[in-house]
Amino acid sequence: MTVPMRSEPFIPAAQPGNEERPRKLANGNFVTTLELSSNTCRWPIGDPTQADFHYCGQRPESGRAYCDAHERRSYQSLAKRAVSR
């Protein structure tokens, strides 16, 4: 029996409780727009119009915008995107 080839990479779904927690800075604050860099996860948390809006801030894999947990959440297969259109 042969297994059909997948046209898209398999990315396992994030398990509940397996997501990174937002990083706090040394001063106790969360990462805001001013602290973002190529070494911080840019996953937004909260409403951008509110004072408590911040970013995940965990260290992503090199060259990526998000940490591993948020990278998995951001992935949408072509089939899912076609359904939502």
N, C-alpha and C positions, 0 to 999 in steps of 0.2 A: 504494500500500500504506500502510495506517495503522498506527501504532505504538500498542499498547494503553497506556492510562494506568496509571501505578503508583499504588496506593493508599497507599503508604508512601514516605517520602523515601529516595533512594538515598544511602547512606553507604559510600564505598569501604572495603574491608577494609584494615587496617593492614598495611603491608609489613614483612617481617622486617627488624629493625635500624632501623626507622623510628620506634620508640617513644622518647619522651622519657626521658632518664636522670633518676633522682632528684636533686633539687637538694640541694647541700650548703650549709650555713650558713657564715658567716664563721669560726666556730670549728671547722669541719671535720665537724660532726655533720650527720646527716640531719634532715629535718623530722619532729618528733614531734607528738603530740596537743596539747601545750602551745603549739607554734608555728603551728598551723593558723589560717588566717584566710580571709576571702572572696577573698583574692588568692593562695591556694595550692591546688594540685590535691589533692583528698582521696582519691586512689586509694591504698588500703592495700597495703603491700608486706611480705610475711613473715607470721609467725604472731604474733597479738596477745599471746600468752602468753610470748613470748620477748623478751629484752632488746634485740635488734637490730631489732625491729618499727619501721617508720616509714612515711611517706607520700611520694608522688611530690614534691610541693612546687613543681612548675613553675607558672607563671602560667597560669590558665585564661582562656578568653574571658569577658567580663563576664557575670555572672549564672549562670555554670555551675559545677558542682562539680568537674569534671575538665578537664585540659588536652586539647588536640585529639586526641592519640594515645589517651588513656584514654577519652575521650568515644566514639570509634569502637569501642573494645573493649566498652564497656558497653551499646551498642545491641543490642537483640534484636528482630527482626521479629516480628510477630504469628504468623506461620507457625511460627517456631522455638519460640515460647513454647507454642503449642498442642501441638506434638510432645512437648515435655518434660513435659507434664502427664499 
